[in-house]
Amino acid sequence: MNELINLINLNVMNEVCAQEQADELLVLQAVFGSDIRVGEPLPRDGGPPLSVLGIDIGVDIGPVHVRACPRVIPTATPSALPSFASASSVEVPLARDPRRMVDLGGSSEADQTPLPPLTDVGELAATVIHLPPLHLALVLPYDYPLSAPPHFTLHASWLTAAQLSACADELERMWEQSAGSAVLFCWVDWLRHGALELLGLPEQPTITLYPNGLVDAQGANGDAAGDARIVCECADPTSTLEALLRHSWEAEQRVFAHTVHTCPICLDEKPGDACVSGVGGACSHASCRECLVAMVDAAVGSGACDAIRCPVAGCRVPLSARLISQVRVDWGLAGG
């Protein structure tokens, strides 16, 4: 009889948990939309399958200064994870300029200007406007949320292992405080807003990229190097800086395309996807594409190529040859 009662109670608990998980997923999808992705359920012997989902969590701290430490390859690996604090490590030269991987729409001379080193060891740096989202990968046990916490891994390319581990500790603390209740929405909301406060980023918006997120300092990593709850996606700081710049530039283009701009030539308001930004190469002014094409075509047709400059009064920065070529090709005017 006791076994039958226990089985009935277990089935009831499973049904309650399944319903709460479904309700929580509906709320998450309604709030976060395409930022949440549901995977194929994981089969489980003797019980219902486990729910699998991933959530991209955007953060907004404004412009942040990002430094890339020199990539270091250890000559000896005493443990399963590489140690970057070894005295026998060898520094590997960095790429000349991570911005060269990103089409910023500027002049060719600006694209080839190397970034200034920050330190004597050759660190490179750049300002990033939009950081990639954090990623929270989740597997929900069949008895979540009544008696078991979600299983998770927290992913990021621009946080150190110690910072990710501190965030994972806070997520577990939040679960302990609300055990028995759905916690995913609170987790995502905290990662979006509270995590930055915990890490002190709003006050000091400077990020340093380390190989595999491991700081080259005695004891600086704590227990984070072996933390199974985190995934630091920065294998090579230089490549990661390039990826951050590319992501930021693409995000800026999306923002530009969905913003209304006043053309300095026709003075009409035009959507960003009908405009060209950075028309002067070294400036950030925008003009509607139709007016810019007419201006370029008229100047090229009359031979007054020196007059092809930013149309904003007081700026008059020359348009780059690359932008002129792209504009004319886009509108079928390359033949002159």
C-alpha positions as CSV (number, residue, x, y, z in Angstrom):
1,M,0.0,0.0,0.0
2,N,2.8,2.4,0.9
3,E,4.5,1.7,-2.4
4,L,1.3,2.4,-4.3
5,I,0.9,5.7,-2.4
6,N,4.5,6.7,-3.1
7,L,4.0,5.9,-6.8
8,I,0.8,8.0,-6.9
9,N,2.6,10.9,-5.2
10,L,5.5,10.6,-7.6
11,N,3.2,10.7,-10.6
12,V,1.3,13.7,-9.2
13,M,4.6,15.5,-8.6
14,N,5.8,14.7,-12.1
15,E,2.5,16.1,-13.6
16,V,2.8,19.2,-11.4
17,C,6.4,19.8,-12.4
18,A,5.7,19.2,-16.1
19,Q,2.9,21.7,-16.0
20,E,5.0,24.3,-14.1
21,Q,7.9,23.8,-16.6
22,A,5.5,24.3,-19.5
23,D,4.0,27.4,-18.0
24,E,7.4,28.9,-17.3
25,L,8.6,28.1,-20.8
26,L,5.5,30.0,-22.2
27,V,6.4,33.0,-20.2
28,L,10.1,32.9,-21.2
29,Q,9.1,32.6,-24.9
30,A,6.6,35.5,-24.6
31,V,9.2,37.8,-23.0
32,F,12.4,36.8,-24.8
33,G,11.1,35.6,-28.1
34,S,13.8,34.4,-30.5
35,D,16.5,34.7,-27.7
36,I,15.2,31.4,-26.3
37,R,15.6,28.2,-28.1
38,V,14.1,24.8,-27.1
39,G,16.1,21.7,-27.9
40,E,15.1,18.1,-28.3
41,P,14.1,16.5,-24.9
42,L,16.7,14.2,-23.4
43,P,15.3,10.6,-23.0
44,R,15.5,9.2,-19.5
45,D,15.2,5.6,-18.4
46,G,12.1,5.0,-16.3
47,G,10.8,8.5,-16.5
48,P,9.7,11.4,-18.6
49,P,12.3,13.1,-20.9
50,L,14.2,16.1,-19.6
51,S,13.6,19.5,-21.1
52,V,16.5,21.2,-22.8
53,L,16.7,24.9,-23.7
54,G,19.2,27.7,-24.3
55,I,18.7,31.4,-23.6
56,D,20.8,34.3,-25.1
57,I,20.9,37.1,-22.5
58,G,21.8,40.5,-23.9
59,V,23.6,43.0,-21.6
60,D,23.8,46.7,-22.1
61,I,26.6,48.6,-20.3
62,G,27.4,51.0,-23.1
63,P,30.9,51.5,-24.6
64,V,33.4,49.2,-22.9
65,H,37.2,49.2,-23.2
66,V,38.4,45.7,-24.2
67,R,42.0,44.6,-23.8
68,A,43.5,41.5,-25.3
69,C,46.3,40.0,-23.3
70,P,49.1,38.3,-25.3
71,R,48.3,34.8,-26.2
72,V,50.4,32.4,-24.1
73,I,51.2,28.8,-24.8
74,P,52.5,26.8,-21.8
75,T,55.4,24.5,-22.4
76,A,54.3,22.2,-19.6
77,T,50.8,21.2,-18.6
78,P,50.8,19.8,-15.0
79,S,47.0,19.3,-14.9
80,A,44.1,18.4,-17.2
81,L,43.5,22.1,-17.8
82,P,46.3,24.3,-19.1
83,S,48.1,26.5,-16.7
84,F,48.8,30.0,-18.0
85,A,50.7,31.1,-14.9
86,S,53.7,28.8,-15.7
87,A,57.1,30.5,-15.6
88,S,58.0,28.5,-18.7
89,S,55.2,29.9,-20.8
90,V,56.1,31.4,-24.2
91,E,54.4,34.6,-25.5
92,V,53.1,34.5,-29.1
93,P,53.0,37.7,-31.1
94,L,49.5,39.2,-31.7
95,A,47.9,40.1,-34.9
96,R,48.8,43.6,-36.1
97,D,45.3,45.0,-35.9
98,P,42.1,43.1,-35.0
99,R,40.0,45.8,-36.7
100,R,41.2,44.6,-40.1
101,M,38.8,41.7,-39.9
102,V,35.9,44.1,-39.6
103,D,34.5,46.3,-42.5
104,L,34.0,49.6,-40.6
105,G,33.3,51.5,-43.7
106,G,36.3,53.8,-43.2
107,S,39.2,54.8,-45.3
108,S,41.8,52.3,-46.3
109,E,44.5,54.2,-44.4
110,A,42.4,54.1,-41.2
111,D,41.8,50.4,-41.6
112,Q,45.5,49.6,-41.7
113,T,46.5,51.7,-38.7
114,P,47.6,49.4,-35.9
115,L,46.0,49.7,-32.5
116,P,48.3,51.3,-29.9
117,P,49.8,48.8,-27.4
118,L,48.6,49.4,-23.9
119,T,51.5,47.8,-22.1
120,D,55.1,46.7,-22.7
121,V,53.9,43.1,-23.3
122,G,52.0,44.2,-26.4
123,E,48.3,44.2,-25.3
124,L,45.9,45.4,-27.9
125,A,42.7,47.3,-27.1
126,A,39.6,48.7,-28.7
127,T,36.2,50.2,-27.7
128,V,33.2,47.9,-28.1
129,I,29.7,49.4,-28.1
130,H,27.7,46.2,-28.1
131,L,28.8,43.0,-26.3
132,P,27.6,39.6,-27.4
133,P,25.0,38.0,-25.2
134,L,25.7,35.6,-22.4
135,H,24.3,32.2,-23.0
136,L,22.6,30.0,-20.4
137,A,22.2,26.4,-21.4
138,L,19.7,24.5,-19.3
139,V,18.5,21.0,-18.7
140,L,15.4,20.8,-16.4
141,P,15.1,17.7,-14.2
142,Y,11.7,15.9,-14.2
143,D,11.3,17.1,-10.5
144,Y,12.1,20.8,-11.2
145,P,11.0,23.1,-9.7
146,L,9.4,21.3,-6.7
147,S,12.6,19.5,-5.5
148,A,15.5,19.9,-7.9
149,P,17.3,22.9,-9.4
150,P,18.0,23.3,-13.1
151,H,21.2,21.9,-14.4
152,F,23.0,24.7,-16.3
153,T,26.2,25.9,-17.9
154,L,26.9,29.6,-18.3
155,H,28.8,30.7,-21.5
156,A,30.6,33.9,-22.4
157,S,33.6,35.0,-24.4
158,W,34.3,38.3,-22.6
159,L,34.2,37.3,-18.9
160,T,37.0,35.6,-17.1
161,A,36.5,32.1,-15.6
162,A,36.5,33.6,-12.1
163,Q,33.7,36.1,-13.1
164,L,31.6,33.3,-14.7
165,S,32.1,31.2,-11.6
166,A,30.9,34.1,-9.4
167,C,27.8,34.4,-11.5
168,A,27.1,30.6,-11.3
169,D,27.5,30.8,-7.5
170,E,24.8,33.6,-7.4
171,L,22.4,31.5,-9.6
172,E,22.7,28.6,-7.2
173,R,22.2,30.9,-4.2
174,M,19.0,32.3,-5.8
175,W,17.7,28.7,-6.3
176,E,18.4,27.9,-2.6
177,Q,16.4,31.0,-1.6
178,S,13.4,30.1,-3.8
179,A,13.6,26.3,-3.8
180,G,10.3,24.8,-4.9
181,S,9.5,27.7,-7.2
182,A,10.3,28.4,-10.8
183,V,13.5,30.4,-11.0
184,L,14.5,30.7,-14.6
185,F,13.0,34.1,-15.2
186,C,14.7,35.5,-12.1
187,W,18.0,34.0,-13.3
188,V,17.7,35.6,-16.7
189,D,16.7,38.9,-15.2
190,W,19.6,38.9,-12.8
191,L,22.1,38.0,-15.5
192,R,20.8,40.8,-17.6
193,H,21.0,43.5,-14.9
194,G,22.4,42.3,-11.5
195,A,25.4,40.4,-12.8
196,L,27.1,43.5,-14.1
197,E,26.7,45.1,-10.7
198,L,28.2,42.0,-9.0
199,L,31.2,42.2,-11.3
200,G,31.6,45.9,-11.0
201,L,31.5,46.5,-14.7
202,P,29.2,49.7,-14.8
203,E,31.7,51.5,-12.5
204,Q,34.8,50.3,-14.4
205,P,33.8,49.4,-17.9
206,T,37.0,47.7,-18.8
207,I,37.3,44.1,-19.9
208,T,40.5,42.1,-20.2
209,L,40.5,39.0,-22.3
210,Y,42.6,36.1,-21.1
211,P,43.3,32.7,-22.8
212,N,40.5,30.4,-21.7
213,G,39.5,33.1,-19.2
214,L,42.3,32.2,-16.9
215,V,44.1,35.1,-15.4
216,D,47.9,34.9,-15.4
217,A,48.3,35.5,-11.7
218,Q,48.9,33.3,-8.7
219,G,45.6,32.4,-7.1
220,A,43.6,34.8,-9.3
221,N,41.5,32.0,-10.8
222,G,40.4,30.4,-7.5
223,D,38.4,27.2,-8.2
224,A,37.1,28.5,-11.5
225,A,39.6,26.6,-13.7
226,G,37.7,23.4,-12.9
227,D,34.2,24.7,-12.7
228,A,31.9,22.5,-14.7
229,R,29.1,25.1,-14.6
230,I,30.9,27.6,-16.8
231,V,32.3,27.7,-20.4
232,C,34.7,30.5,-21.2
233,E,34.8,30.9,-25.0
234,C,38.0,32.9,-25.2
235,A,40.6,30.5,-26.5
236,D,42.7,33.2,-28.1
237,P,42.3,36.9,-26.9
238,T,43.1,38.4,-30.3
239,S,40.6,36.3,-32.2
240,T,38.0,37.0,-29.5
241,L,38.6,40.8,-29.8
242,E,38.1,40.5,-33.5
243,A,34.8,38.6,-32.9
244,L,33.7,41.2,-30.4
245,L,34.4,44.1,-32.8
246,R,32.6,42.2,-35.6
247,H,29.6,41.6,-33.4
248,S,29.5,45.2,-32.2
249,W,29.7,46.6,-35.8
250,E,26.9,44.3,-37.0
251,A,24.8,45.4,-34.0
252,E,25.5,49.0,-34.8
253,Q,24.4,48.5,-38.4
254,R,21.1,46.9,-37.2
255,V,20.4,49.8,-34.9
256,F,21.3,52.3,-37.8
257,A,18.9,50.4,-40.2
258,H,16.0,50.8,-37.8
259,T,16.6,54.4,-37.0
260,V,15.2,57.4,-38.9
261,H,17.9,59.9,-40.2
262,T,17.6,63.3,-41.7
263,C,19.5,63.5,-45.0
264,P,21.8,66.6,-45.1
265,I,21.2,67.0,-48.9
266,C,17.5,66.7,-49.4
267,L,16.6,67.3,-45.7
268,D,14.0,64.5,-45.8
269,E,13.7,61.9,-43.0
270,K,14.7,58.5,-44.3
271,P,14.9,55.1,-42.6
272,G,18.4,53.8,-42.0
273,D,18.2,51.0,-44.5
274,A,17.8,53.7,-47.2
275,C,20.9,55.6,-46.0
276,V,24.6,55.3,-46.0
277,S,26.5,55.8,-42.7
278,G,30.0,57.1,-42.3
279,V,29.9,58.8,-45.7
280,G,33.1,60.7,-45.0
281,G,35.0,57.6,-44.0
282,A,36.5,59.4,-41.0
283,C,33.1,60.8,-39.9
284,S,29.9,59.2,-38.7
285,H,27.4,61.3,-40.7
286,A,24.7,59.7,-42.8
287,S,23.0,60.6,-46.1
288,C,20.2,59.0,-48.0
289,R,21.6,56.6,-50.6
290,E,19.6,58.2,-53.4
291,C,21.1,61.7,-52.8
292,L,24.6,60.3,-52.2
293,V,24.5,58.4,-55.6
294,A,23.3,61.6,-57.4
295,M,26.1,63.6,-55.8
296,V,28.8,61.1,-56.6
297,D,27.5,60.6,-60.1
298,A,27.4,64.3,-60.8
299,A,30.9,64.8,-59.5
300,V,32.3,61.8,-61.5
301,G,30.5,62.9,-64.6
302,S,31.9,66.4,-64.5
303,G,35.4,65.3,-63.5
304,A,35.2,67.2,-60.2
305,C,36.1,64.2,-58.1
306,D,37.7,66.4,-55.4
307,A,34.2,67.7,-54.6
308,I,33.1,64.2,-53.4
309,R,33.0,65.0,-49.7
310,C,30.7,64.6,-46.8
311,P,27.7,66.9,-47.5
312,V,27.4,68.0,-43.8
313,A,28.4,71.7,-43.5
314,G,31.5,72.0,-41.4
315,C,32.6,68.5,-42.0
316,R,33.5,68.1,-45.7
317,V,35.6,65.0,-45.1
318,P,36.5,63.3,-48.4
319,L,34.6,60.1,-49.3
320,S,36.8,57.1,-49.5
321,A,37.4,55.6,-53.0
322,R,36.0,52.3,-51.7
323,L,32.7,53.9,-50.6
324,I,32.4,55.7,-53.9
325,S,32.9,52.5,-55.8
326,Q,30.4,50.6,-53.7
327,V,27.8,53.3,-54.0
328,R,28.0,53.4,-57.8
329,V,28.1,49.6,-58.2
330,D,25.0,49.2,-55.9
331,W,23.0,51.5,-58.2
332,G,24.4,50.2,-61.5
333,L,26.4,53.3,-62.2
334,A,29.9,51.8,-62.2
335,G,30.3,52.3,-65.9
336,G,30.2,56.1,-65.6
